[in-house]
Amino acid sequence: MLTALSVPAAALLPVVGGVLGPLRWMLVPSIVLCLVGIVWLLVAVMSLSPSAVLRGVTLALMFAPMIASPLFAMQASQALVLQTRGVSRPAVITRIEVHHGKSTTYDCTVRYDGSAKPTADAIPCGADDRVGDRVQVVRDPGGLVDPEFDSRVRAAQADVALAVVSEIALMVFSVSAVAVGAVIHIVGRRRAATNYPAKGDAQTLQLGHPSAS
């Protein structure tokens, strides 16, 4: 029972970790929260699913929202912090680094206009960005989160919506799997309880009325 009740709490930890992720001094705690939540959720749901088919279907349904929820929450959290306390500054892209792995990512180095001394930041960007492009960058003067392009900050509402949808999907799939597992377990126990007396009665009849032989 306690394991079943812990499933909603475990499903919330990844999104909480994602919200804390952009805060520079909270990076390690956010990673720990995400990992603990994911492992806890998987162990709880799998242990409460008596059917191998149910476990496989549940894992397939939970995989995407379990990964998407903290990622979108992280992007939304950074953008909302910058919307609240950030300052927009014009800049120019001076360098682009391309990183090849499971997916290709880009980092743009920008130089700010009108700085008394050369100031530059590395900001995640896209394949469409080019060296020499003029951009607007939003920076937090207190350095609470990393800077970001103004267009990404203004798109925070989409990240918030995707984070909420992913979290709802994760919660629905995990709780539904636990509920279905509980129903299967209860039905199995009732069938076992129904069959046991029948077998006992048959043995009693055989003992009470021995065959003529």
Disulfide bonds with the S-S distance in Angstrom:
Cys108-Cys125 2.09
